[in-house]
Amino acid sequence: MGTFVRWIQKAMMSKKARCPEEEHWLELVRLMLDGQTTEEETSYVIDHVEGCYRCYDNYDLEKEIREAIKNKSINLKVSDALIARINNEIKA
């Protein structure tokens, strides 16, 4: 049902139309992809993406970007000094 609803929205809405919940929703998506949301927040994100094509596109893009970064960083060689510096910054 979600796919059909998103298709109808995309066909009928202006390309400039924005979701009124987009900013808050996108923040929750980023937290969810980092594994930092509650079950209630995760449920809200999933329910919202099923009925909003704008947010579905944003979710898909965010997920693709994270996958690309993850795949690129697998073979990345980083010095021990840089790792230590980053860890120190995180702890501060």
Residue frames as qw, qx, qy, qz and C-alpha x, y, z in Angstrom:
[[0.000, 0.885, 0.465, 0.000, 0.00, 0.00, 0.00],
 [0.345, -0.746, 0.074, 0.565, 2.85, 2.40, 0.82],
 [0.384, -0.081, 0.574, 0.719, 4.29, 2.18, -2.69],
 [0.134, 0.628, 0.661, 0.388, 0.92, 3.02, -4.25],
 [0.206, -0.906, -0.293, 0.226, 0.38, 5.98, -1.91],
 [0.387, -0.564, 0.280, 0.674, 3.85, 7.34, -2.70],
 [0.335, 0.197, 0.662, 0.641, 3.21, 6.91, -6.45],
 [0.018, 0.813, 0.555, 0.177, -0.06, 8.85, -6.25],
 [0.308, -0.849, -0.075, 0.422, 1.61, 11.63, -4.24],
 [0.423, -0.325, 0.452, 0.715, 4.47, 11.88, -6.70],
 [0.255, 0.414, 0.690, 0.536, 2.10, 12.00, -9.67],
 [0.083, -0.835, -0.508, -0.197, -0.15, 14.67, -8.17],
 [0.406, -0.823, -0.104, 0.384, 2.15, 16.93, -6.13],
 [0.321, 0.924, -0.192, 0.078, 4.34, 19.76, -7.27],
 [0.798, 0.219, -0.336, 0.451, 8.07, 19.09, -7.43],
 [0.121, 0.524, -0.341, 0.771, 8.59, 22.06, -5.10],
 [0.703, -0.555, -0.098, -0.434, 6.19, 20.77, -2.43],
 [0.237, 0.385, -0.784, 0.426, 7.92, 19.75, 0.77],
 [0.605, -0.427, -0.671, 0.026, 6.81, 17.51, 3.56],
 [0.291, -0.829, 0.076, -0.472, 5.98, 19.60, 6.65],
 [0.819, -0.542, 0.186, -0.017, 7.73, 17.00, 8.81],
 [0.810, 0.497, -0.210, 0.229, 10.80, 16.66, 6.57],
 [0.147, 0.718, -0.500, 0.461, 13.37, 18.42, 8.77],
 [0.600, -0.447, 0.517, -0.417, 12.42, 16.58, 11.98],
 [0.972, 0.131, 0.130, -0.148, 11.97, 13.30, 10.12],
 [0.690, 0.593, -0.343, 0.234, 15.38, 13.50, 8.41],
 [0.131, -0.652, 0.600, -0.446, 17.07, 14.07, 11.76],
 [0.795, -0.217, 0.455, -0.337, 15.38, 10.92, 13.08],
 [0.915, 0.393, -0.094, -0.020, 16.41, 8.97, 9.96],
 [0.393, 0.672, -0.533, 0.333, 20.03, 9.83, 10.53],
 [0.403, -0.479, 0.628, -0.462, 19.79, 8.80, 14.17],
 [0.923, 0.042, 0.243, -0.294, 17.99, 5.58, 13.18],
 [0.812, 0.506, -0.273, 0.101, 20.67, 4.65, 10.65],
 [0.180, 0.594, -0.635, 0.460, 23.24, 5.18, 13.41],
 [0.601, -0.246, -0.755, 0.093, 21.21, 2.90, 15.72],
 [0.173, 0.000, -0.479, 0.861, 20.39, 5.72, 18.15],
 [0.452, -0.256, -0.167, -0.838, 16.59, 5.84, 18.12],
 [0.457, -0.041, 0.727, -0.510, 13.99, 4.37, 20.43],
 [0.244, 0.263, 0.914, 0.189, 11.53, 1.76, 19.17],
 [0.225, 0.771, 0.486, -0.345, 8.85, 4.45, 19.04],
 [0.080, 0.753, -0.279, -0.591, 11.01, 6.77, 16.92],
 [0.152, -0.204, 0.864, 0.435, 11.99, 3.94, 14.59],
 [0.267, 0.489, 0.829, -0.032, 8.34, 3.00, 14.17],
 [0.194, 0.825, 0.197, -0.493, 7.46, 6.63, 13.39],
 [0.016, -0.572, 0.567, 0.593, 10.19, 6.82, 10.73],
 [0.176, 0.040, 0.935, 0.306, 9.07, 3.60, 9.06],
 [0.245, 0.649, 0.692, -0.202, 5.37, 4.53, 9.15],
 [0.139, 0.809, -0.002, -0.571, 6.09, 7.97, 7.74],
 [0.069, -0.431, 0.697, 0.569, 8.29, 6.72, 4.91],
 [0.288, 0.278, 0.908, 0.127, 5.53, 4.33, 3.81],
 [0.224, 0.774, 0.587, -0.080, 3.17, 7.22, 3.09],
 [0.035, 0.932, -0.057, -0.357, 5.41, 10.13, 2.01],
 [0.843, 0.436, 0.102, 0.299, 7.27, 9.95, -1.29],
 [0.165, 0.888, -0.276, 0.329, 9.45, 12.99, -0.50],
 [0.504, -0.655, 0.523, -0.207, 10.72, 11.44, 2.70],
 [0.950, 0.064, 0.298, 0.060, 11.04, 8.03, 1.04],
 [0.657, 0.676, -0.093, 0.322, 13.37, 9.58, -1.55],
 [0.101, -0.832, 0.418, -0.352, 15.35, 11.31, 1.22],
 [0.799, -0.395, 0.433, -0.134, 15.60, 8.06, 3.18],
 [0.922, 0.304, 0.165, 0.174, 16.78, 6.16, 0.13],
 [0.423, 0.797, -0.222, 0.369, 19.39, 8.83, -0.66],
 [0.374, -0.751, 0.451, -0.303, 20.67, 8.96, 2.92],
 [0.906, -0.182, 0.381, -0.032, 20.98, 5.18, 3.00],
 [0.819, 0.511, 0.045, 0.257, 22.83, 5.09, -0.35],
 [0.148, 0.859, -0.342, 0.351, 25.28, 7.78, 0.77],
 [0.593, -0.597, 0.495, -0.216, 26.06, 5.87, 3.95],
 [0.950, 0.080, 0.292, 0.075, 26.58, 2.64, 2.02],
 [0.634, 0.701, -0.112, 0.306, 28.94, 4.35, -0.44],
 [0.112, -0.819, 0.448, -0.341, 30.99, 5.86, 2.39],
 [0.800, -0.374, 0.447, -0.146, 31.07, 2.54, 4.21],
 [0.924, 0.297, 0.178, 0.160, 32.23, 0.68, 1.10],
 [0.445, 0.789, -0.224, 0.358, 34.90, 3.27, 0.32],
 [0.277, -0.771, 0.456, -0.347, 36.24, 3.32, 3.86],
 [0.976, -0.177, 0.118, -0.039, 36.70, -0.47, 4.11],
 [0.854, 0.236, 0.003, 0.463, 40.00, -0.34, 2.21],
 [0.048, 0.925, -0.122, 0.357, 41.06, 3.00, 3.64],
 [0.741, -0.041, -0.387, 0.547, 44.49, 2.97, 5.29],
 [0.236, -0.902, 0.002, -0.362, 44.67, 5.30, 8.31],
 [0.402, 0.420, -0.614, 0.534, 47.71, 5.93, 10.46],
 [0.545, -0.424, -0.658, 0.301, 47.69, 4.96, 14.14],
 [0.212, -0.142, -0.239, 0.937, 48.46, 8.59, 15.03],
 [0.306, -0.188, -0.310, -0.880, 45.32, 9.81, 13.25],
 [0.600, -0.391, -0.672, -0.189, 43.19, 7.15, 14.95],
 [0.475, -0.327, -0.536, 0.617, 44.57, 8.18, 18.35],
 [0.026, -0.018, -0.025, 0.999, 43.90, 11.85, 17.59],
 [0.458, -0.295, -0.483, -0.686, 40.31, 11.15, 16.56],
 [0.613, -0.399, -0.673, 0.111, 39.73, 9.02, 19.66],
 [0.336, -0.222, -0.388, 0.829, 41.09, 11.83, 21.86],
 [0.181, -0.111, -0.173, -0.962, 38.76, 14.35, 20.18],
 [0.559, -0.361, -0.623, -0.411, 35.77, 12.06, 20.72],
 [0.578, -0.367, -0.623, 0.380, 36.59, 11.59, 24.40],
 [0.213, -0.024, -0.212, 0.954, 37.00, 15.35, 24.99]]
